[in-house]
Amino acid sequence: MVFERPYEDLLVAQQTDDAAKLKLQHSLTKLTPGQMEIIKLKYFELLDYEEIADRLHLQPRTVYNKISEALKALRSHLKVLSSLYFVFF
């Protein structure tokens, strides 16, 4: 048996995905250039910690710490955006 979701459910899911993408894109603009570079290398170019370390002439542990800091900043900004979203909508 194949189950298909109603069209309205698909529309809501798409709108939710679009809103999440916009929030993430906005949050990425709040990162420092260095944070953005390291996030881009890890999550967009899919490099591992050692490859990023080699490219940026850093120790792998430093790369790990910088990614952790960037993700913390993203989470913080996304939390602020989410709370503002619920206040206004």
N, C-alpha and C positions, 0 to 999 in steps of 0.2 A: 504494500500500500504506500503510495506517494502522498505526502502531506505538503500542501502548498499554503503559504501564509497569505492572508488577505492583502490586497493591494494597499489598504490604509496602513497596515502594520509595516509594510515595506517602506512606505513613504515616511512614516514616523522614524523608523530606524535610520533611513538615509539622512533625514534632517538632524537627528541626534549625532550621527557620525560627522556631518558637516560642521555642526556647532563645536564638537570636540576638536576637530582639525583646526578650526579658526582659533580656538582658545590656545591650542598648542603652538600654532604659528605665532600668535601674539606673544606668548610667553617666551618663545625662543628669541624674539627681538629684545627681550629684557636681559639676556645674558651678556656678559662681557665678551669682547671679541675672542679672547683666549678660551673661554668656556664654550663659545659657539664652535670654535674650531675643533676642540676635542670631542664635542658631541657629534659633530658632523663626521669626523673620522671614525668614531665608534659605531654610530647608529645609521649613518647614511652610506658610508663607504665600507662598513662592516669589517673594519680592521680589529685585530685583537690588541691586547694591552702592549705586548712586545713590539708589534708592528708600529703602533702609535709612538711608543717610546723611541724606537729607532728613527722615525720620521721627525720627531720633535726634539731629539737629542735629550731625552729625559730618562730617568729610571722608571721601570714598569710600576713600581709602587707609587711614584709621584703621579703617573698617569691615572692609576686607580683612585688616588685621593682627589685629583682634579675632576675626574668624572663624577665622583661621589658628591663633591661640592656643587657641581653644575646641576646634577639631578635634584639635589636638595633645594637649590634656587628655583628650579622649574616647578617642583612640587609646591613650594611656598607661593609662587606666583599663581599657579593654577588654583590653589586653595582660595586665594583672595578673589580671583575671577569667579569661582563657583559661588562664593558667598555673595558677591555683588549681583550675580545672575539671579539668585533666589530672592534678593531684596527687591530688585526691579521687575522681576517677572513672576 
